[in-house]
Amino acid sequence: MLIEELMKGSPQAFQALVELHSRNVITTCYSFVNSKEDAEDVAQEVFLEIYRSIRQFRKEANLNTWIYRICINKSLDFVRKQKRKKRIADLRGLFGSKKRVTGSAHEKLEEKERKEILQGQISLLAENQRIALVLSQFDKFSNKQIAEIMETSELAVESLLHRARENLRKHLAKYFENKL
C-alpha cells in the first residue's frame, strides 16, 4: 500500500516513509561518515534519491533492502568525496590534549576516543568488508539481509565478515603497537 502511494507521488506516503526510516538511515550513514551532521546531510540525499527514483522501484525487491542500498551508496559517495578533499586524518591528533580530566568526564572522553579510533580503523577496511561489518555490527542485520542489500550470497557475507574482523584486529594491533 505504501509503495503504491509513493509511486503515485503522495506527499503523505513520502512523509510516512521518512518518519519510518529516518532514524535507521541516519544511523547507517553515521556508521560510514562518522559525523552526526554529515550523516544527517547524507540521509537527506538518500531520501531525495528515494523520492526521485521511487517510480523505478521493482516491487519484487524488498523496500528496506532498496533503501539501505541507496543509503550505503550515498554514504560511500560522501566518503569518497571527503577523501579527495583531504587524506585520512592522523589519529595521533586525538591524543594532543594533555589536560587532566577527572571522574565521569574522563571516562566519557576515553570512550569517545575509543570510538573514534575504532571508526578510523574501520574506515581502513576494504569497502565491501566495511559495508558488511557496519550492517552486521552497527545496524544488526542478519547475514541473509546483508546478502540482499549487497546483492551477494550469504556465504560471501560470512567470508567478508570474517576477513573484516581479522583485518580490523590487525589494524588495531598495529595502531596500538605504534602508540606504545
C-alpha positions in Angstrom: 0.0 0.0 0.0 2.7 2.5 1.0 4.7 1.6 -2.2 1.8 2.2 -4.4 1.1 5.6 -2.8 4.7 6.6 -3.1 4.7 5.7 -6.7 1.7 7.9 -7.2 3.6 10.8 -5.7 1.7 11.0 -2.4 3.4 13.6 -0.1 1.7 11.9 2.9 3.2 8.5 1.9 6.6 10.0 1.5 6.4 11.7 4.9 5.4 8.4 6.4 8.4 6.7 4.7 10.7 9.4 6.1 9.3 9.1 9.6 9.5 5.3 9.4 13.1 5.0 8.1 14.9 8.3 9.1 16.4 7.1 12.3 17.9 3.9 10.8 19.1 5.7 7.7 20.9 8.3 9.8 22.4 5.6 12.0 23.7 3.7 8.9 25.0 6.9 7.3 26.8 7.8 10.6 28.5 4.4 10.6 30.2 5.4 7.4 30.7 9.2 7.7 31.5 9.4 11.4 29.8 12.7 11.9 26.2 13.4 13.1 25.9 16.5 10.9 27.3 14.7 7.8 25.1 11.7 8.5 22.0 13.9 8.5 23.1 15.6 5.3 23.7 12.2 3.6 20.3 11.0 4.9 18.6 13.9 3.2 20.3 12.9 0.0 19.1 9.3 0.5 15.5 10.5 0.8 15.8 12.8 -2.2 17.1 9.9 -4.2 14.2 7.7 -3.0 11.7 10.4 -3.9 13.3 10.9 -7.4 13.6 7.2 -8.2 10.6 5.5 -6.4 8.9 5.0 -9.8 11.8 2.8 -10.9 11.5 0.6 -7.8 10.9 -3.0 -8.7 8.2 -4.4 -6.4 9.8 -7.8 -6.3 12.6 -6.3 -4.2 12.2 -5.5 -0.6 11.7 -1.8 0.0 14.0 -1.8 3.1 16.8 -3.5 1.1 16.4 -1.0 -1.7 16.5 1.9 0.8 19.7 0.5 2.5 21.3 0.1 -0.9 20.7 3.7 -1.6 21.9 4.7 1.9 25.2 2.8 1.5 25.8 4.1 -1.9 25.2 7.7 -0.8 27.4 7.2 2.3 30.2 5.8 0.3 30.0 8.6 -2.3 30.3 11.1 0.5 33.3 9.3 2.0 35.0 9.2 -1.4 34.4 12.9 -1.9 35.8 13.6 1.5 38.9 11.5 0.8 39.5 13.5 -2.3 39.4 16.8 -0.3 41.7 15.5 2.4 43.6 12.4 3.3 42.7 10.2 6.3 43.2 12.3 9.4 46.2 11.3 11.6 44.7 9.7 14.6 47.6 10.9 16.7 45.7 14.2 16.9 43.3 12.5 19.3 45.9 12.5 21.9 47.1 16.1 21.5 45.5 17.4 24.7 47.4 16.9 27.9 44.7 18.4 30.2 43.8 16.3 33.2 40.1 15.3 33.2 38.6 13.6 36.2 35.7 11.3 37.0 33.0 10.6 34.5 34.2 13.4 32.2 37.4 11.5 31.9 35.6 8.2 31.2 33.4 9.9 28.6 36.5 11.3 26.8 38.2 8.0 26.8 35.1 6.3 25.4 34.8 9.0 22.7 38.5 8.4 21.8 38.0 4.6 21.6 35.0 5.1 19.3 36.9 7.5 17.1 39.9 5.1 17.0 37.6 2.2 16.1 35.8 4.2 13.4 39.1 5.3 12.0 40.4 1.8 11.8 37.1 0.5 10.3 37.5 3.1 7.6 40.7 1.4 6.6 38.9 -1.8 5.7 38.2 -2.7 2.1 34.9 -1.2 1.1 32.9 -4.4 0.9 34.3 -5.6 4.3 33.4 -2.3 5.8 29.8 -2.4 4.5 29.3 -6.0 5.7 30.7 -5.2 9.2 28.7 -2.0 9.6 25.5 -3.6 8.6 26.2 -6.6 10.9 27.6 -4.9 14.0 26.0 -1.5 14.0 22.7 -2.0 12.2 22.2 -5.6 13.4 21.2 -7.0 10.1 21.3 -10.8 9.6 23.7 -12.3 7.1 20.7 -13.0 4.8 19.6 -9.4 4.9 23.2 -8.2 4.3 23.4 -10.5 1.3 20.3 -9.0 -0.1 21.5 -5.4 0.4 24.9 -6.2 -1.0 23.5 -8.4 -3.8 25.7 -11.3 -2.9 25.4 -14.7 -1.2 25.2 -15.4 2.5 28.4 -17.4 2.2 30.2 -14.4 0.7 28.9 -12.2 3.6 30.2 -14.7 6.1 33.6 -14.5 4.4 33.5 -10.7 4.3 32.7 -10.5 8.0 35.4 -13.0 8.9 38.0 -11.1 6.8 36.8 -7.7 8.1 37.1 -8.8 11.8 40.6 -10.3 11.1 41.8 -7.1 9.3 40.3 -4.9 12.0 42.2 -6.8 14.7 45.4 -6.4 12.6 44.7 -2.6 12.1 44.0 -2.1 15.8 47.0 -4.1 16.9 49.3 -2.1 14.6 47.7 1.2 15.7 48.3 0.5 19.4 51.7 -1.0 18.7 52.7 2.3 17.1 51.3 4.2 20.1 53.4 2.4 22.7 
